[in-house]
Amino acid sequence: MSAHRRKTTATGHRLSRRRRLGRTLLITGCALAVMAGGGAWYLYRDLASSIGSSKALEGAEKSKYGDVNVLLMGLDSRKDQNGEDLPDDVLDKLHAGSSDIGGYNANTLILLHVPGDGSPAKAFSIPRDDFVDIPGHGKDKIKKAYGFAKEKRQEQLVAQGVGDRRQLEREGREAGRKAEIETVRNFLGVPIDHFAELNLAGFYHLADALGGVPVCLNKPVKDRYSGADFPAGPQTLNGQQSLAFVRQRHGLARGDLDRTKRQQAFLAGATKKLNSAGTFTDPVKLMKLIDAAKQDVVTDEGWDLLSFVKQAKNLSGGKVQFTTLPIEGFGRNHGEDINVVDDMKIKRLIAEQIGPKASPSPSPSDAPGAASAPAAPSAPSGRPSSPPASSESPAPTSASGSTDGGGIPCVD
């Protein structure tokens, strides 16, 4: 064989090997892509089929122009989704006392608005003691709508002869969700497209699944009621510490209003951790997060969580603006402290911030015997002495402010 032919044959063998190698890499890459896609789809189906599902939003009005409004509800309940008491060892870690405490108050209410045009998301915290109209009940603290409706529905079922505890719990909670959502929707004057309900243990499990949540405190705190015991400055809290952080109100200058700031800071830290820790691309971390969701989260039926998770990656870039809705002062109702609010002002503020400009409809009339806004609000015992000025709108705070702890807002 001539030298030229040997050279040509060798070149052909090398090209053939390269082609085979190229085909092998291509096939392998395609197989990995299919496996990865199949894995992602499996995880999504697993989450969608296992997470608690509710029909509380069935037939509800939806937002327009691609906007999405999500109501985040945190229940102050020491029970699981079946109404069973949380295990004693979990209660000990939560520093939350007996399972008889707390009831079914919605102590955390945050409306997350995700604009359809890609502009920054906004989150509005509703103070839990705001005195508002609760459909079918009259005026009371907004947090109580859930528990009132749950108890009423369970009483109806018992009168009909239903004795199964799980059925009573399931249908009672559905009534509670519908009532809380309707109360918030009427108060704010905007549609609610989706909701996520988290029980008390959810904060613990979420922080644990994320490997800790970063927060920042302006000064050291120590509170025996919640178990909060933290130094000043930036720090990462584990699950048990995170729950103490979001529950503390004793020892804070503005009580519940400062606790609302804690909840916002926790969400800012959690979303930042989601992004920085690579949770969406790490199968192990993602599985822990999904397992946590299965234990503690209930969402509306039909919510495309996979699409929203993709949006959540963008939300975790520190671009969410947090606002606490304003109150006019403080009052008393049947021996309880309340926040006096101006319904019309709230609706106008929300319309200006997130909705098409529209005149809000008149608020429902006060229930007979309900407390009215005092002319000169005074602070009952345990309440802040200086309520926010009623003439001022709340200033939004970004999750990535300049004077903070590495992208996390510092709070009291």
Salt bridges, closest charged atoms under 4 A:
ASP46 OD2 - LYS294 NZ 2.75
ASP67 OD2 - HIS113 NE2 3.87
ASP76 OD1 - ARG78 NH1 2.62
GLU84 OE1 - ARG165 NH2 3.93
ASP85 OD1 - LYS79 NZ 2.61
ASP129 OD1 - LYS141 NZ 3.68
ASP129 OD1 - LYS143 NZ 3.59
ASP129 OD2 - ARG383 NH1 3.24
ASP140 OD2 - HIS137 NE2 3.65
ASP140 OD1 - LYS144 NZ 3.71
GLU169 OE1 - LYS150 NZ 3.38
GLU169 OE2 - ARG173 NE 2.75
GLU171 OE1 - ARG153 NH2 3.03
GLU174 OE1 - ARG177 NH1 2.87
GLU197 OE2 - ARG173 NH1 3.66
GLU197 OE1 - ARG177 NE 2.69
ASP256 OD2 - ARG128 NE 2.92
ASP256 OD1 - ARG259 NH2 3.24
ASP258 OD1 - ARG254 NE 3.66
ASP291 OD1 - LYS294 NZ 3.74
ASP296 OD2 - HIS205 ND1 2.74
ASP300 OD2 - HIS194 ND1 2.77
GLU328 OE2 - LYS345 NZ 3.13
GLU336 OE1 - LYS144 NZ 2.63
ASP337 OD1 - ARG332 NH1 2.38
ASP366 OD1 - LYS139 NZ 3.22
